[in-house]
Amino acid sequence: MPDRHDPYDHNPASAEWTKSPFSGDDNGDCVIIARFDNGDVWVGDDKNPGRPHLAFDQAEWTAFIQAIEAHDPRFTA
């Protein structure tokens, strides 16, 4: 079985963070994301950008988005 790549294995200086279009006003309570050419995605917190971020590879990110779109109860309030 081939080694799985590490979605954290990117240079943080190369991350271009953008605010999620689903975030609210610019009140510091926003989710920010950085996308990489290989499909990896980092998720961070704009009110505390120095806090560790979450990293997903392309398959994990796709599964996460599909679960949200399917109204998976784990992701609803």
All heavy atoms as a GROMACS GRO file, in nm:
protein
  612
    1MET      N    1   0.085  -0.118   0.000
    1MET     CA    2   0.000   0.000   0.000
    1MET      C    3   0.090   0.124   0.000
    1MET      O    4   0.178   0.137   0.083
    1MET     CB    5  -0.089  -0.003   0.124
    1MET     CG    6  -0.181   0.111   0.136
    1MET     SD    7  -0.294   0.078   0.275
    1MET     CE    8  -0.391   0.221   0.266
    2PRO      N    9   0.066   0.216  -0.092
    2PRO     CA   10   0.151   0.337  -0.098
    2PRO      C   11   0.130   0.425   0.024
    2PRO      O   12   0.022   0.426   0.084
    2PRO     CB   13   0.106   0.407  -0.227
    2PRO     CG   14  -0.024   0.349  -0.262
    2PRO     CD   15  -0.034   0.215  -0.196
    3ASP      N   16   0.235   0.497   0.059
    3ASP     CA   17   0.224   0.591   0.170
    3ASP      C   18   0.125   0.701   0.135
    3ASP      O   19   0.124   0.750   0.022
    3ASP     CB   20   0.359   0.654   0.201
    3ASP     CG   21   0.456   0.557   0.266
    3ASP    OD1   22   0.408   0.460   0.328
    3ASP    OD2   23   0.577   0.579   0.253
    4ARG      N   24   0.044   0.735   0.231
    4ARG     CA   25  -0.051   0.844   0.212
    4ARG      C   26   0.021   0.976   0.239
    4ARG      O   27   0.098   0.986   0.334
    4ARG     CB   28  -0.165   0.825   0.311
    4ARG     CG   29  -0.274   0.924   0.294
    4ARG     CD   30  -0.389   0.887   0.381
    4ARG     NE   31  -0.468   1.007   0.394
    4ARG     CZ   32  -0.568   1.022   0.474
    4ARG    NH1   33  -0.605   0.923   0.552
    4ARG    NH2   34  -0.634   1.133   0.480
    5HIS      N   35  -0.004   1.075   0.157
    5HIS     CA   36   0.060   1.204   0.180
    5HIS      C   37  -0.003   1.274   0.299
    5HIS      O   38  -0.116   1.246   0.338
    5HIS     CB   39   0.058   1.290   0.053
    5HIS     CG   40  -0.065   1.373   0.038
    5HIS    ND1   41  -0.183   1.322  -0.010
    5HIS    CD2   42  -0.090   1.502   0.068
    5HIS    CE1   43  -0.275   1.416  -0.011
    5HIS    NE2   44  -0.221   1.527   0.037
    6ASP      N   45   0.071   1.366   0.356
    6ASP     CA   46   0.026   1.441   0.472
    6ASP      C   47  -0.027   1.576   0.426
    6ASP      O   48   0.048   1.658   0.373
    6ASP     CB   49   0.145   1.461   0.568
    6ASP     CG   50   0.109   1.534   0.695
    6ASP    OD1   51  -0.008   1.576   0.710
    6ASP    OD2   52   0.198   1.549   0.780
    7PRO      N   53  -0.158   1.604   0.445
    7PRO     CA   54  -0.213   1.732   0.399
    7PRO      C   55  -0.160   1.852   0.476
    7PRO      O   56  -0.178   1.965   0.434
    7PRO     CB   57  -0.364   1.716   0.418
    7PRO     CG   58  -0.381   1.608   0.519
    7PRO     CD   59  -0.262   1.518   0.504
    8TYR      N   60  -0.089   1.828   0.587
    8TYR     CA   61  -0.024   1.938   0.659
    8TYR      C   62   0.110   1.973   0.596
    8TYR      O   63   0.172   2.072   0.633
    8TYR     CB   64  -0.001   1.900   0.806
    8TYR     CG   65  -0.125   1.902   0.891
    8TYR    CD1   66  -0.199   1.786   0.914
    8TYR    CD2   67  -0.169   2.020   0.949
    8TYR    CE1   68  -0.312   1.789   0.993
    8TYR    CE2   69  -0.282   2.023   1.028
    8TYR     CZ   70  -0.354   1.908   1.050
    8TYR     OH   71  -0.467   1.911   1.127
    9ASP      N   72   0.156   1.891   0.502
    9ASP     CA   73   0.290   1.906   0.445
    9ASP      C   74   0.293   2.012   0.335
    9ASP      O   75   0.315   1.981   0.217
    9ASP     CB   76   0.340   1.771   0.393
    9ASP     CG   77   0.487   1.772   0.361
    9ASP    OD1   78   0.559   1.858   0.415
    9ASP    OD2   79   0.531   1.687   0.281
   10HIS      N   80   0.265   2.135   0.372
   10HIS     CA   81   0.274   2.250   0.283
   10HIS      C   82   0.348   2.359   0.358
   10HIS      O   83   0.346   2.364   0.481
   10HIS     CB   84   0.135   2.302   0.242
   10HIS     CG   85   0.059   2.208   0.157
   10HIS    ND1   86   0.077   2.196   0.022
   10HIS    CD2   87  -0.038   2.117   0.189
   10HIS    CE1   88  -0.005   2.105  -0.027
   10HIS    NE2   89  -0.076   2.055   0.072
   11ASN      N   90   0.408   2.447   0.285
   11ASN     CA   91   0.475   2.561   0.345
   11ASN      C   92   0.368   2.662   0.388
   11ASN      O   93   0.295   2.713   0.304
   11ASN     CB   94   0.571   2.625   0.244
   11ASN     CG   95   0.644   2.745   0.298
   11ASN    OD1   96   0.614   2.796   0.406
   11ASN    ND2   97   0.740   2.792   0.221
   12PRO      N   98   0.357   2.692   0.519
   12PRO     CA   99   0.255   2.787   0.563
   12PRO      C  100   0.264   2.923   0.494
   12PRO      O  101   0.163   2.989   0.474
   12PRO     CB  102   0.279   2.800   0.713
   12PRO     CG  103   0.347   2.672   0.750
   12PRO     CD  104   0.431   2.634   0.630
   13ALA      N  105   0.384   2.962   0.454
   13ALA     CA  106   0.400   3.090   0.385
   13ALA      C  107   0.331   3.090   0.249
   13ALA      O  108   0.297   3.196   0.196
   13ALA     CB  109   0.547   3.124   0.370
   14SER      N  110   0.309   2.971   0.193
   14SER     CA  111   0.244   2.964   0.061
   14SER      C  112   0.091   2.959   0.071
   14SER      O  113   0.022   2.963  -0.030
   14SER     CB  114   0.295   2.842  -0.016
   14SER     OG  115   0.246   2.722   0.043
   15ALA      N  116   0.039   2.949   0.193
   15ALA     CA  117  -0.107   2.942   0.210
   15ALA      C  118  -0.169   3.079   0.186
   15ALA      O  119  -0.128   3.179   0.245
   15ALA     CB  120  -0.141   2.893   0.351
   16GLU      N  121  -0.267   3.083   0.098
   16GLU     CA  122  -0.343   3.206   0.073
   16GLU      C  123  -0.482   3.185   0.132
   16GLU      O  124  -0.564   3.114   0.075
   16GLU     CB  125  -0.350   3.234  -0.077
   16GLU     CG  126  -0.215   3.270  -0.135
   16GLU     CD  127  -0.223   3.310  -0.281
   16GLU    OE1  128  -0.328   3.365  -0.323
   16GLU    OE2  129  -0.126   3.284  -0.353
   17TRP      N  130  -0.504   3.244   0.248
   17TRP     CA  131  -0.629   3.225   0.321
   17TRP      C  132  -0.740   3.312   0.263
   17TRP      O  133  -0.719   3.427   0.230
   17TRP     CB  134  -0.608   3.260   0.468
   17TRP     CG  135  -0.514   3.166   0.537
   17TRP    CD1  136  -0.380   3.186   0.556
   17TRP    CD2  137  -0.544   3.040   0.593
   17TRP    NE1  138  -0.326   3.078   0.621
   17TRP    CE2  139  -0.426   2.987   0.647
   17TRP    CE3  140  -0.661   2.965   0.606
   17TRP    CZ2  141  -0.420   2.864   0.711
   17TRP    CZ3  142  -0.656   2.843   0.670
   17TRP    CH2  143  -0.537   2.793   0.722
   18THR      N  144  -0.858   3.254   0.251
   18THR     CA  145  -0.977   3.328   0.209
   18THR      C  146  -1.090   3.298   0.307
   18THR      O  147  -1.095   3.190   0.366
   18THR     CB  148  -1.022   3.290   0.066
   18THR    OG1  149  -1.050   3.150   0.062
   18THR    CG2  150  -0.917   3.326  -0.036
   19LYS      N  151  -1.177   3.395   0.322
   19LYS     CA  152  -1.293   3.379   0.410
   19LYS      C  153  -1.396   3.291   0.341
   19LYS      O  154  -1.423   3.305   0.222
   19LYS     CB  155  -1.352   3.516   0.439
   19LYS     CG  156  -1.471   3.514   0.530
   19LYS     CD  157  -1.517   3.656   0.556
   19LYS     CE  158  -1.665   3.662   0.567
   19LYS     NZ  159  -1.716   3.795   0.587
   20SER      N  160  -1.453   3.202   0.416
   20SER     CA  161  -1.558   3.117   0.362
   20SER      C  162  -1.676   3.203   0.319
   20SER      O  163  -1.715   3.296   0.391
   20SER     CB  164  -1.605   3.018   0.468
   20SER     OG  165  -1.725   2.955   0.427
   21PRO      N  166  -1.737   3.173   0.205
   21PRO     CA  167  -1.854   3.250   0.164
   21PRO      C  168  -1.974   3.228   0.255
   21PRO      O  169  -2.070   3.302   0.252
   21PRO     CB  170  -1.883   3.201   0.022
   21PRO     CG  171  -1.818   3.068   0.014
   21PRO     CD  172  -1.700   3.071   0.106
   22PHE      N  173  -1.966   3.128   0.342
   22PHE     CA  174  -2.075   3.099   0.434
   22PHE      C  175  -2.057   3.168   0.569
   22PHE      O  176  -2.142   3.157   0.655
   22PHE     CB  177  -2.089   2.948   0.453
   22PHE     CG  178  -2.118   2.877   0.325
   22PHE    CD1  179  -2.019   2.806   0.260
   22PHE    CD2  180  -2.243   2.883   0.265
   22PHE    CE1  181  -2.043   2.741   0.140
   22PHE    CE2  182  -2.269   2.820   0.145
   22PHE     CZ  183  -2.169   2.748   0.083
   23SER      N  184  -1.943   3.235   0.587
   23SER     CA  185  -1.919   3.306   0.713
   23SER      C  186  -2.001   3.434   0.715
   23SER      O  187  -2.035   3.490   0.611
   23SER     CB  188  -1.772   3.339   0.728
   23SER     OG  189  -1.697   3.222   0.748
   24GLY      N  190  -2.026   3.481   0.833
   24GLY     CA  191  -2.107   3.602   0.850
   24GLY      C  192  -2.028   3.728   0.827
   24GLY      O  193  -1.935   3.734   0.748
   25ASP      N  194  -2.066   3.831   0.900
   25ASP     CA  195  -2.001   3.962   0.889
   25ASP      C  196  -1.854   3.954   0.928
   25ASP      O  197  -1.807   3.855   0.979
   25ASP     CB  198  -2.072   4.063   0.980
   25ASP     CG  199  -2.217   4.083   0.941
   25ASP    OD1  200  -2.247   4.073   0.821
   25ASP    OD2  201  -2.300   4.107   1.030
   26ASP      N  202  -1.784   4.064   0.907
   26ASP     CA  203  -1.642   4.071   0.942
   26ASP      C  204  -1.626   4.099   1.091
   26ASP      O  205  -1.564   4.197   1.131
   26ASP     CB  206  -1.573   4.180   0.859
   26ASP     CG  207  -1.565   4.143   0.713
   26ASP    OD1  208  -1.555   4.022   0.683
   26ASP    OD2  209  -1.567   4.234   0.628
   27ASN      N  210  -1.681   4.013   1.174
   27ASN     CA  211  -1.674   4.034   1.318
   27ASN      C  212  -1.571   3.943   1.385
   27ASN      O  213  -1.569   3.933   1.506
   27ASN     CB  214  -1.812   4.012   1.380
   27ASN     CG  215  -1.866   3.872   1.353
   27ASN    OD1  216  -1.799   3.790   1.293
   27ASN    ND2  217  -1.987   3.847   1.397
   28GLY      N  218  -1.488   3.878   1.307
   28GLY     CA  219  -1.386   3.792   1.364
   28GLY      C  220  -1.435   3.653   1.400
   28GLY      O  221  -1.367   3.580   1.469
   29ASP      N  222  -1.552   3.616   1.354
   29ASP     CA  223  -1.606   3.483   1.381
   29ASP      C  224  -1.619   3.405   1.251
   29ASP      O  225  -1.720   3.341   1.225
   29ASP     CB  226  -1.744   3.493   1.447
   29ASP     CG  227  -1.736   3.549   1.586
   29ASP    OD1  228  -1.633   3.527   1.652
   29ASP    OD2  229  -1.832   3.615   1.629
   30CYS      N  230  -1.515   3.409   1.170
   30CYS     CA  231  -1.523   3.351   1.037
   30CYS      C  232  -1.430   3.232   1.021
   30CYS      O  233  -1.323   3.226   1.081
   30CYS     CB  234  -1.487   3.454   0.931
   30CYS     SG  235  -1.596   3.598   0.933
   31VAL      N  236  -1.473   3.142   0.940
   31VAL     CA  237  -1.389   3.030   0.898
   31VAL      C  238  -1.310   3.077   0.777
   31VAL      O  239  -1.363   3.142   0.688
   31VAL     CB  240  -1.477   2.909   0.860
   31VAL    CG1  241  -1.393   2.799   0.798
   31VAL    CG2  242  -1.552   2.858   0.982
   32ILE      N  243  -1.180   3.047   0.778
   32ILE     CA  244  -1.097   3.080   0.663
   32ILE      C  245  -1.039   2.950   0.608
   32ILE      O  246  -1.020   2.853   0.682
   32ILE     CB  247  -0.984   3.180   0.699
   32ILE    CG1  248  -0.903   3.132   0.818
   32ILE    CG2  249  -1.043   3.318   0.725
   32ILE    CD1  250  -0.783   3.218   0.853
   33ILE      N  251  -1.020   2.948   0.476
   33ILE     CA  252  -0.966   2.827   0.413
   33ILE      C  253  -0.851   2.864   0.321
   33ILE      O  254  -0.845   2.974   0.268
   33ILE     CB  255  -1.074   2.749   0.336
   33ILE    CG1  256  -1.135   2.834   0.225
   33ILE    CG2  257  -1.182   2.697   0.428
   33ILE    CD1  258  -1.227   2.756   0.132
   34ALA      N  259  -0.760   2.770   0.306
   34ALA     CA  260  -0.651   2.781   0.209
   34ALA      C  261  -0.657   2.654   0.125
   34ALA      O  262  -0.666   2.543   0.177
   34ALA     CB  263  -0.516   2.792   0.279
   35ARG      N  264  -0.657   2.672  -0.006
   35ARG     CA  265  -0.661   2.558  -0.099
   35ARG      C  266  -0.526   2.547  -0.168
   35ARG      O  267  -0.464   2.646  -0.200
   35ARG     CB  268  -0.769   2.578  -0.205
   35ARG     CG  269  -0.908   2.580  -0.148
   35ARG     CD  270  -1.010   2.602  -0.260
   35ARG     NE  271  -1.143   2.610  -0.207
   35ARG     CZ  272  -1.224   2.504  -0.192
   35ARG    NH1  273  -1.183   2.385  -0.227
   35ARG    NH2  274  -1.344   2.519  -0.143
   36PHE      N  275  -0.485   2.423  -0.192
   36PHE     CA  276  -0.358   2.397  -0.258
   36PHE      C  277  -0.381   2.326  -0.390
   36PHE      O  278  -0.485   2.262  -0.410
   36PHE     CB  279  -0.267   2.315  -0.166
   36PHE     CG  280  -0.232   2.388  -0.039
   36PHE    CD1  281  -0.309   2.373   0.075
   36PHE    CD2  282  -0.126   2.476  -0.036
   36PHE    CE1  283  -0.279   2.443   0.191
   36PHE    CE2  284  -0.095   2.547   0.079
   36PHE     CZ  285  -0.172   2.530   0.192
   37ASP      N  286  -0.284   2.338  -0.480
   37ASP     CA  287  -0.298   2.284  -0.616
   37ASP      C  288  -0.330   2.135  -0.619
   37ASP      O  289  -0.397   2.088  -0.709
   37ASP     CB  290  -0.172   2.311  -0.698
   37ASP     CG  291  -0.154   2.458  -0.730
   37ASP    OD1  292  -0.252   2.534  -0.723
   37ASP    OD2  293  -0.039   2.497  -0.762
   38ASN      N  294  -0.284   2.059  -0.520
   38ASN     CA  295  -0.308   1.914  -0.521
   38ASN      C  296  -0.444   1.877  -0.460
   38ASN      O  297  -0.475   1.760  -0.446
   38ASN     CB  298  -0.196   1.841  -0.448
   38ASN     CG  299  -0.196   1.867  -0.299
   38ASN    OD1  300  -0.262   1.957  -0.250
   38ASN    ND2  301  -0.122   1.786  -0.226
   39GLY      N  302  -0.524   1.976  -0.421
   39GLY     CA  303  -0.657   1.951  -0.366
   39GLY      C  304  -0.664   1.956  -0.215
   39GLY      O  305  -0.773   1.951  -0.159
   40ASP      N  306  -0.550   1.964  -0.147
   40ASP     CA  307  -0.552   1.976  -0.002
   40ASP      C  308  -0.617   2.108   0.039
   40ASP      O  309  -0.609   2.207  -0.034
   40ASP     CB  310  -0.410   1.973   0.055
   40ASP     CG  311  -0.343   1.836   0.044
   40ASP    OD1  312  -0.412   1.736   0.017
   40ASP    OD2  313  -0.219   1.830   0.062
   41VAL      N  314  -0.680   2.106   0.155
   41VAL     CA  315  -0.747   2.225   0.208
   41VAL      C  316  -0.710   2.239   0.355
   41VAL      O  317  -0.713   2.141   0.431
   41VAL     CB  318  -0.901   2.214   0.194
   41VAL    CG1  319  -0.970   2.334   0.257
   41VAL    CG2  320  -0.941   2.200   0.049
   42TRP      N  321  -0.675   2.361   0.395
   42TRP     CA  322  -0.655   2.393   0.536
   42TRP      C  323  -0.773   2.478   0.580
   42TRP      O  324  -0.822   2.564   0.506
   42TRP     CB  325  -0.528   2.472   0.556
   42TRP     CG  326  -0.401   2.395   0.544
   42TRP    CD1  327  -0.385   2.262   0.518
   42TRP    CD2  328  -0.270   2.449   0.557
   42TRP    NE1  329  -0.253   2.230   0.515
   42TRP    CE2  330  -0.179   2.343   0.538
   42TRP    CE3  331  -0.219   2.575   0.582
   42TRP    CZ2  332  -0.041   2.360   0.545
   42TRP    CZ3  333  -0.083   2.592   0.589
   42TRP    CH2  334   0.005   2.485   0.571
   43VAL      N  335  -0.819   2.457   0.702
   43VAL     CA  336  -0.929   2.533   0.761
   43VAL      C  337  -0.877   2.600   0.888
   43VAL      O  338  -0.816   2.534   0.973
   43VAL     CB  339  -1.048   2.441   0.795
   43VAL    CG1  340  -1.162   2.520   0.859
   43VAL    CG2  341  -1.097   2.368   0.671
   44GLY      N  342  -0.902   2.729   0.898
   44GLY     CA  343  -0.853   2.805   1.013
   44GLY      C  344  -0.958   2.897   1.070
   44GLY      O  345  -1.072   2.903   1.024
   45ASP      N  346  -0.917   2.972   1.170
   45ASP     CA  347  -1.004   3.062   1.246
   45ASP      C  348  -0.949   3.204   1.232
   45ASP      O  349  -0.839   3.232   1.277
   45ASP     CB  350  -1.002   3.017   1.392
   45ASP     CG  351  -1.085   3.103   1.486
   45ASP    OD1  352  -1.136   3.208   1.443
   45ASP    OD2  353  -1.096   3.064   1.603
   46ASP      N  354  -1.026   3.294   1.171
   46ASP     CA  355  -0.972   3.429   1.144
   46ASP      C  356  -0.951   3.512   1.270
   46ASP      O  357  -0.871   3.603   1.272
   46ASP     CB  358  -1.056   3.505   1.042
   46ASP     CG  359  -1.186   3.561   1.096
   46ASP    OD1  360  -1.239   3.505   1.194
   46ASP    OD2  361  -1.235   3.659   1.041
   47LYS      N  362  -1.022   3.482   1.378
   47LYS     CA  363  -1.001   3.561   1.500
   47LYS      C  364  -0.876   3.517   1.575
   47LYS      O  365  -0.830   3.586   1.665
   47LYS     CB  366  -1.124   3.558   1.589
   47LYS     CG  367  -1.151   3.426   1.656
   47LYS     CD  368  -1.275   3.433   1.745
   47LYS     CE  369  -1.311   3.296   1.791
   47LYS     NZ  370  -1.439   3.251   1.747
   48ASN      N  371  -0.822   3.403   1.539
   48ASN     CA  372  -0.701   3.352   1.602
   48ASN      C  373  -0.616   3.281   1.497
   48ASN      O  374  -0.603   3.158   1.499
   48ASN     CB  375  -0.737   3.258   1.717
   48ASN     CG  376  -0.621   3.229   1.807
   48ASN    OD1  377  -0.507   3.262   1.776
   48ASN    ND2  378  -0.648   3.165   1.919
   49PRO      N  379  -0.560   3.356   1.401
   49PRO     CA  380  -0.489   3.293   1.289
   49PRO      C  381  -0.363   3.217   1.329
   49PRO      O  382  -0.317   3.132   1.254
   49PRO     CB  383  -0.455   3.411   1.197
   49PRO     CG  384  -0.464   3.532   1.283
   49PRO     CD  385  -0.562   3.501   1.390
   50GLY      N  386  -0.310   3.241   1.448
   50GLY     CA  387  -0.193   3.167   1.492
   50GLY      C  388  -0.227   3.030   1.549
   50GLY      O  389  -0.139   2.948   1.573
   51ARG      N  390  -0.354   3.006   1.571
   51ARG     CA  391  -0.400   2.878   1.624
   51ARG      C  392  -0.380   2.770   1.519
   51ARG      O  393  -0.396   2.795   1.400
   51ARG     CB  394  -0.548   2.891   1.659
   51ARG     CG  395  -0.605   2.774   1.729
   51ARG     CD  396  -0.748   2.803   1.765
   51ARG     NE  397  -0.800   2.692   1.842
   51ARG     CZ  398  -0.919   2.689   1.894
   51ARG    NH1  399  -1.002   2.790   1.876
   51ARG    NH2  400  -0.959   2.586   1.962
   52PRO      N  401  -0.347   2.648   1.560
   52PRO     CA  402  -0.330   2.542   1.461
   52PRO      C  403  -0.455   2.524   1.375
   52PRO      O  404  -0.567   2.539   1.422
   52PRO     CB  405  -0.304   2.417   1.546
   52PRO     CG  406  -0.251   2.470   1.675
   52PRO     CD  407  -0.321   2.602   1.695
   53HIS      N  408  -0.432   2.494   1.250
   53HIS     CA  409  -0.543   2.475   1.155
   53HIS      C  410  -0.570   2.326   1.136
   53HIS      O  411  -0.491   2.242   1.178
   53HIS     CB  412  -0.508   2.540   1.021
   53HIS     CG  413  -0.380   2.488   0.965
   53HIS    ND1  414  -0.258   2.546   0.996
   53HIS    CD2  415  -0.352   2.384   0.884
   53HIS    CE1  416  -0.162   2.479   0.936
   53HIS    NE2  417  -0.216   2.380   0.867
   54LEU      N  418  -0.680   2.296   1.072
   54LEU     CA  419  -0.713   2.160   1.033
   54LEU      C  420  -0.670   2.142   0.888
   54LEU      O  421  -0.681   2.235   0.808
   54LEU     CB  422  -0.863   2.134   1.046
   54LEU     CG  423  -0.921   2.151   1.185
   54LEU    CD1  424  -1.073   2.136   1.179
   54LEU    CD2  425  -0.861   2.049   1.280
   55ALA      N  426  -0.627   2.023   0.853
   55ALA     CA  427  -0.585   1.996   0.716
   55ALA      C  428  -0.659   1.872   0.664
   55ALA      O  429  -0.675   1.774   0.735
   55ALA     CB  430  -0.434   1.974   0.708
   56PHE      N  431  -0.706   1.883   0.541
   56PHE     CA  432  -0.778   1.773   0.476
   56PHE      C  433  -0.712   1.745   0.342
   56PHE      O  434  -0.678   1.839   0.270
   56PHE     CB  435  -0.923   1.814   0.447
   56PHE     CG  436  -1.004   1.848   0.569
   56PHE    CD1  437  -1.003   1.977   0.620
   56PHE    CD2  438  -1.083   1.753   0.630
   56PHE    CE1  439  -1.079   2.010   0.732
   56PHE    CE2  440  -1.160   1.785   0.741
   56PHE     CZ  441  -1.158   1.914   0.792
   57ASP      N  442  -0.701   1.617   0.305
   57ASP     CA  443  -0.661   1.589   0.168
   57ASP      C  444  -0.786   1.600   0.082
   57ASP      O  445  -0.897   1.620   0.133
   57ASP     CB  446  -0.588   1.455   0.154
   57ASP     CG  447  -0.674   1.333   0.182
   57ASP    OD1  448  -0.798   1.339   0.169
   57ASP    OD2  449  -0.615   1.228   0.215
   58GLN      N  450  -0.770   1.587  -0.048
   58GLN     CA  451  -0.883   1.610  -0.140
   58GLN      C  452  -1.000   1.515  -0.110
   58GLN      O  453  -1.115   1.558  -0.108
   58GLN     CB  454  -0.838   1.596  -0.285
   58GLN     CG  455  -0.945   1.632  -0.383
   58GLN     CD  456  -0.894   1.633  -0.526
   58GLN    OE1  457  -0.786   1.584  -0.556
   58GLN    NE2  458  -0.972   1.691  -0.614
   59ALA      N  459  -0.973   1.388  -0.085
   59ALA     CA  460  -1.080   1.291  -0.059
   59ALA      C  461  -1.152   1.324   0.072
   59ALA      O  462  -1.276   1.315   0.080
   59ALA     CB  463  -1.023   1.149  -0.055
   60GLU      N  464  -1.077   1.360   0.175
   60GLU     CA  465  -1.138   1.394   0.303
   60GLU      C  466  -1.225   1.519   0.290
   60GLU      O  467  -1.336   1.525   0.344
   60GLU     CB  468  -1.031   1.419   0.408
   60GLU     CG  469  -0.952   1.295   0.446
   60GLU     CD  470  -0.827   1.326   0.525
   60GLU    OE1  471  -0.770   1.437   0.513
   60GLU    OE2  472  -0.784   1.237   0.600
   61TRP      N  473  -1.175   1.620   0.219
   61TRP     CA  474  -1.250   1.744   0.202
   61TRP      C  475  -1.379   1.718   0.124
   61TRP      O  476  -1.486   1.767   0.160
   61TRP     CB  477  -1.164   1.849   0.132
   61TRP     CG  478  -1.233   1.981   0.118
   61TRP    CD1  479  -1.279   2.038   0.002
   61TRP    CD2  480  -1.265   2.074   0.222
   61TRP    NE1  481  -1.337   2.159   0.028
   61TRP    CE2  482  -1.330   2.184   0.162
   61TRP    CE3  483  -1.244   2.074   0.358
   61TRP    CZ2  484  -1.373   2.294   0.236
   61TRP    CZ3  485  -1.289   2.184   0.433
   61TRP    CH2  486  -1.352   2.291   0.371
   62THR      N  487  -1.369   1.638   0.020
   62THR     CA  488  -1.488   1.605  -0.060
   62THR      C  489  -1.592   1.533   0.026
   62THR      O  490  -1.711   1.566   0.022
   62THR     CB  491  -1.449   1.520  -0.182
   62THR    OG1  492  -1.359   1.595  -0.263
   62THR    CG2  493  -1.570   1.480  -0.264
   63ALA      N  494  -1.548   1.436   0.106
   63ALA     CA  495  -1.641   1.363   0.193
   63ALA      C  496  -1.705   1.457   0.296
   63ALA      O  497  -1.825   1.446   0.323
   63ALA     CB  498  -1.568   1.249   0.263
   64PHE      N  499  -1.628   1.548   0.350
   64PHE     CA  500  -1.679   1.645   0.447
   64PHE      C  501  -1.787   1.733   0.384
   64PHE      O  502  -1.897   1.748   0.438
   64PHE     CB  503  -1.563   1.730   0.500
   64PHE     CG  504  -1.602   1.841   0.591
   64PHE    CD1  505  -1.657   1.815   0.716
   64PHE    CD2  506  -1.581   1.972   0.555
   64PHE    CE1  507  -1.692   1.919   0.801
   64PHE    CE2  508  -1.614   2.077   0.639
   64PHE     CZ  509  -1.670   2.050   0.762
   65ILE      N  510  -1.760   1.788   0.267
   65ILE     CA  511  -1.856   1.874   0.198
   65ILE      C  512  -1.982   1.795   0.161
   65ILE      O  513  -2.095   1.843   0.176
   65ILE     CB  514  -1.792   1.941   0.075
   65ILE    CG1  515  -1.678   2.034   0.117
   65ILE    CG2  516  -1.895   2.014  -0.010
   65ILE    CD1  517  -1.718   2.144   0.213
   66GLN      N  518  -1.964   1.673   0.112
   66GLN     CA  519  -2.080   1.591   0.076
   66GLN      C  520  -2.168   1.562   0.199
   66GLN      O  521  -2.290   1.561   0.189
   66GLN     CB  522  -2.035   1.460   0.010
   66GLN     CG  523  -1.983   1.481  -0.130
   66GLN     CD  524  -1.924   1.355  -0.191
   66GLN    OE1  525  -1.890   1.260  -0.121
   66GLN    NE2  526  -1.910   1.356  -0.322
   67ALA      N  527  -2.106   1.538   0.314
   67ALA     CA  528  -2.183   1.514   0.437
   67ALA      C  529  -2.263   1.637   0.476
   67ALA      O  530  -2.379   1.626   0.515
   67ALA     CB  531  -2.090   1.472   0.550
   68ILE      N  532  -2.203   1.753   0.463
   68ILE     CA  533  -2.274   1.878   0.494
   68ILE      C  534  -2.390   1.897   0.396
   68ILE      O  535  -2.502   1.928   0.437
   68ILE     CB  536  -2.179   1.998   0.490
   68ILE    CG1  537  -2.080   1.990   0.606
   68ILE    CG2  538  -2.257   2.130   0.495
   68ILE    CD1  539  -1.968   2.090   0.598
   69GLU      N  540  -2.362   1.878   0.268
   69GLU     CA  541  -2.467   1.896   0.167
   69GLU      C  542  -2.582   1.796   0.184
   69GLU      O  543  -2.695   1.825   0.148
   69GLU     CB  544  -2.407   1.887   0.027
   69GLU     CG  545  -2.319   2.005  -0.007
   69GLU     CD  546  -2.244   1.990  -0.138
   69GLU    OE1  547  -2.232   1.877  -0.190
   69GLU    OE2  548  -2.195   2.094  -0.188
   70ALA      N  549  -2.552   1.680   0.239
   70ALA     CA  550  -2.656   1.578   0.261
   70ALA      C  551  -2.728   1.599   0.394
   70ALA      O  552  -2.811   1.518   0.434
   70ALA     CB  553  -2.592   1.439   0.259
   71HIS      N  554  -2.695   1.710   0.463
   71HIS     CA  555  -2.756   1.743   0.592
   71HIS      C  556  -2.730   1.634   0.696
   71HIS      O  557  -2.819   1.599   0.773
   71HIS     CB  558  -2.905   1.770   0.577
   71HIS     CG  559  -2.936   1.879   0.481
   71HIS    ND1  560  -2.914   2.012   0.509
   71HIS    CD2  561  -2.982   1.874   0.353
   71HIS    CE1  562  -2.948   2.085   0.403
   71HIS    NE2  563  -2.988   2.005   0.307
   72ASP      N  564  -2.608   1.584   0.694
   72ASP     CA  565  -2.568   1.484   0.792
   72ASP      C  566  -2.590   1.543   0.931
   72ASP      O  567  -2.545   1.655   0.959
   72ASP     CB  568  -2.420   1.453   0.770
   72ASP     CG  569  -2.370   1.337   0.855
   72ASP    OD1  570  -2.400   1.337   0.977
   72ASP    OD2  571  -2.301   1.250   0.802
   73PRO      N  572  -2.660   1.475   1.021
   73PRO     CA  573  -2.691   1.531   1.152
   73PRO      C  574  -2.566   1.564   1.235
   73PRO      O  575  -2.574   1.644   1.328
   73PRO     CB  576  -2.774   1.423   1.219
   73PRO     CG  577  -2.759   1.301   1.138
   73PRO     CD  578  -2.716   1.342   1.002
   74ARG      N  579  -2.452   1.506   1.202
   74ARG     CA  580  -2.330   1.540   1.275
   74ARG      C  581  -2.286   1.683   1.248
   74ARG      O  582  -2.206   1.740   1.323
   74ARG     CB  583  -2.216   1.445   1.236
   74ARG     CG  584  -2.241   1.302   1.278
   74ARG     CD  585  -2.132   1.212   1.225
   74ARG     NE  586  -2.139   1.210   1.080
   74ARG     CZ  587  -2.050   1.149   1.002
   74ARG    NH1  588  -1.947   1.089   1.054
   74ARG    NH2  589  -2.065   1.151   0.871
   75PHE      N  590  -2.337   1.746   1.139
   75PHE     CA  591  -2.293   1.879   1.100
   75PHE      C  592  -2.406   1.980   1.101
   75PHE      O  593  -2.395   2.085   1.041
   75PHE     CB  594  -2.229   1.875   0.961
   75PHE     CG  595  -2.114   1.780   0.953
   75PHE    CD1  596  -2.125   1.661   0.885
   75PHE    CD2  597  -1.995   1.809   1.016
   75PHE    CE1  598  -2.018   1.573   0.878
   75PHE    CE2  599  -1.888   1.722   1.011
   75PHE     CZ  600  -1.899   1.603   0.942
   76THR      N  601  -2.515   1.951   1.168
   76THR     CA  602  -2.625   2.048   1.176
   76THR      C  603  -2.644   2.089   1.322
   76THR      O  604  -2.617   2.011   1.414
   76THR     CB  605  -2.756   1.988   1.120
   76THR    OG1  606  -2.788   1.869   1.193
   76THR    CG2  607  -2.743   1.957   0.973
   77ALA      N  608  -2.694   2.206   1.339
   77ALA     CA  609  -2.715   2.257   1.475
   77ALA      C  610  -2.844   2.208   1.532
   77ALA      O  611  -2.934   2.169   1.469
   77ALA     CB  612  -2.713   2.410   1.472
   0.00000   0.00000   0.00000
